[in-house]
Amino acid sequence: PILLPCCYDGLTARLVARSGFEATFMTGFGVSGINGYPDTQLVSFGEMMNAAQTVAEGLSNAALEEGGGKTSIPCIADGDTGYGNAINTKRTVFGYARSGMAGLMIEDQVAPKRCGHVSGKSIISFDDAVQRVKAACDARDEYESLYGPGTGPLVLARTDALLANTKNNEDDDGFDEAIKRCLAFVEVGADMTFLEAPRTKQQMKDYCSIVPKPKLANMLEYGNTPITSPKELKEMGYTMAAYPLTLLSASIKAMQRSLDLIKSGESTEDMILTFEETKDVVGFNWYAKEEERYKTD
């Protein structure tokens, strides 16, 4: 599958691109986190749009730095619940497309939504969920009618019905509902589906065998879904694998450790890059080349 380390700002977008990945995903959890909030839709559509523009610019700058005619890697953005009704969802699709996002994810939670691996989730009705996804697909097609074939963003339709509906580990009602929704999302035009938080590898295999079209796996460390190797995910039938919190969690751990070292008066050298390396990562070397390119006497 295509591996998607998830980014949430210009720096993480640059890091993913510079590491040679084929694509990335802008995580709402990460965007919320760097703004100092949990992933409970406290961050607005406008703030997510700003983040998308920053991510898109980080990806394009990384491509320009590499040179050789390299194009920017695509990014799928977290569209949450579409930020309102079906009409709001269509505006969300258009907004992300104009921001440079190659696709977006739309889910069936009740607003305000929350992280798919925490308790307290609620989902909208089956019919409302299908209409929400249909609106996103219609917006994709309308965007293409305005700007040309292939310009419409990929629509990734997500359901949280499994964890929201399942009362205990032996109850499969939530899984059946989740499969039903994924099939309906495909029927109304979704390009990909994402069944959030399967708890067993058997559920992952069943999902892939039943639902057609490309599918996304969510590899959240310490979450509800078994962490599975890319090789096994491909054998199951997954098309993409997202790693939603790896970069955010790793950076938090490193920052906490560095703060402890500073507080105790110890050296942080083992925790950090050299100043020259840091300058290169954030773009100083590229900037210097550009500056020289347009230098006047």
Disulfide bonds with the S-S distance in Angstrom:
none
